[in-house]
């Protein structure tokens, strides 16, 4: 399962993501991971959430992020949900076609490994491609 949350800057995506993470921690038995571009959510999340500051790992492309997520899972098969805040800021790309391809890869990864993904994207939902709309 892949869920995409889109909205312009200041629309409340991160706040919504934090609420979803808290709900997930209470409901799911597996490990919960949150990948964000910096360390802004450090004090907003439970200590049981594995918070990853993507800036520390120079995840500057979709390819790097795919490898990083694969490595996280290879090191912990108990991961049940991965949250990615501000995808385009992490990957330093706003290419809608590449974003769509990445979301399709996440869906295949999710189906194969039983890991859920929730991703935020700073862009108006009206600009989403047809492939991206599938995840809204």
C-alpha positions as CSV (number, residue, x, y, z in Angstrom):
1,X,0.0,0.0,0.0
2,X,1.3,3.4,-1.0
3,X,-0.5,6.6,0.1
4,X,0.4,10.0,-1.3
5,X,-0.4,13.3,0.5
6,X,-0.1,16.3,-1.7
7,X,-0.5,20.0,-0.9
8,X,1.3,23.3,-1.3
9,X,3.7,24.6,1.3
10,X,2.0,25.4,4.6
11,X,-1.1,23.2,3.8
12,X,-0.5,21.0,6.9
13,X,1.0,17.9,5.3
14,X,3.6,17.4,8.0
15,X,1.1,17.8,10.7
16,X,-1.2,15.3,9.1
17,X,1.8,12.9,8.7
18,X,2.7,13.2,12.4
19,X,-0.9,12.3,13.3
20,X,-0.8,9.3,11.0
21,X,2.6,8.2,12.5
22,X,1.1,8.3,16.0
23,X,-1.9,6.3,15.0
24,X,0.3,3.8,13.2
25,X,2.6,3.3,16.2
26,X,-0.4,2.5,18.4
27,X,-2.0,0.2,15.8
28,X,0.9,-1.7,14.2
29,X,3.2,-4.2,15.7
30,X,6.1,-3.8,13.4
31,X,8.8,-1.1,13.3
32,X,7.9,2.3,12.0
33,X,10.4,4.5,10.1
34,X,10.1,8.2,9.2
35,X,12.4,9.6,6.6
36,X,12.5,13.4,6.5
37,X,14.8,16.0,4.9
38,X,16.1,17.4,8.2
39,X,15.5,16.9,11.9
40,X,12.3,18.9,12.3
41,X,10.2,16.2,13.7
42,X,12.6,15.1,16.4
43,X,10.5,16.2,19.3
44,X,7.1,15.5,17.7
45,X,7.4,11.7,17.4
46,X,7.5,8.9,19.8
47,X,10.9,7.5,20.7
48,X,9.7,4.2,19.2
49,X,9.7,5.7,15.7
50,X,13.0,5.4,13.8
51,X,13.5,8.9,12.6
52,X,15.9,9.3,9.7
53,X,17.4,12.6,8.8
54,X,17.9,12.1,5.0
55,X,20.3,15.1,4.9
56,X,22.9,13.1,6.9
57,X,23.0,10.5,4.1
58,X,23.0,12.7,1.0
59,X,20.0,11.0,-0.6
60,X,20.0,13.3,-3.6
61,X,18.1,11.3,-6.1
62,X,15.3,8.8,-6.4
63,X,17.8,6.1,-7.1
64,X,19.7,6.8,-3.9
65,X,16.4,6.8,-1.9
66,X,15.4,3.4,-3.5
67,X,18.7,1.9,-2.4
68,X,18.4,3.5,1.1
69,X,14.9,2.1,1.6
70,X,16.0,-1.3,0.4
71,X,18.9,-1.2,2.8
72,X,16.7,-0.2,5.7
73,X,14.5,-3.2,5.0
74,X,17.4,-5.6,4.5
75,X,18.6,-4.6,8.0
76,X,15.2,-4.9,9.7
77,X,12.6,-7.2,8.2
78,X,10.2,-6.1,11.0
79,X,9.5,-2.7,9.3
80,X,5.8,-2.4,8.8
81,X,5.4,1.2,7.7
82,X,7.7,3.8,6.2
83,X,6.7,7.5,6.1
84,X,8.6,9.8,3.8
85,X,8.1,13.6,4.4
86,X,8.7,16.0,1.5
87,X,9.9,13.5,-1.1
88,X,11.0,16.1,-3.7
89,X,13.1,17.9,-1.1
90,X,14.9,14.7,-0.1
91,X,15.6,13.6,-3.7
92,X,16.2,17.2,-4.9
93,X,13.9,16.6,-7.9
94,X,10.5,17.9,-8.8
95,X,10.3,15.8,-12.0
96,X,6.7,14.5,-12.0
97,X,7.6,11.5,-14.3
98,X,10.4,10.4,-12.0
99,X,8.2,10.9,-8.9
100,X,5.5,8.7,-10.6
101,X,8.1,6.0,-11.4
102,X,9.3,6.1,-7.8
103,X,5.8,5.7,-6.4
104,X,5.3,2.7,-8.7
105,X,8.5,1.2,-7.4
106,X,7.3,1.7,-3.8
107,X,4.1,-0.1,-4.7
108,X,6.0,-3.1,-6.0
109,X,8.3,-3.1,-3.0
110,X,5.2,-2.8,-0.7
111,X,3.4,-5.7,-2.4
112,X,6.5,-7.9,-2.2
113,X,7.6,-7.1,1.3
114,X,4.3,-6.2,3.1
115,X,5.5,-2.7,4.0
116,X,3.2,0.3,3.9
117,X,4.4,3.6,2.6
118,X,3.0,7.1,3.2
119,X,4.7,9.9,1.2
120,X,4.2,13.7,1.3
121,X,4.8,15.9,-1.7
122,X,4.9,19.7,-1.7
123,X,2.8,20.4,-4.8
124,X,-0.8,21.2,-5.6
125,X,-2.8,17.9,-6.1
126,X,-4.1,19.4,-9.4
127,X,-0.5,19.0,-10.8
128,X,-0.4,15.3,-10.1
129,X,0.1,13.0,-13.1
130,X,-2.5,10.2,-13.7
131,X,-0.1,7.7,-12.2
132,X,0.3,9.8,-9.1
133,X,-3.4,10.2,-8.7
134,X,-3.6,6.5,-8.2
135,X,-2.0,6.9,-4.8
136,X,-4.0,10.0,-3.5
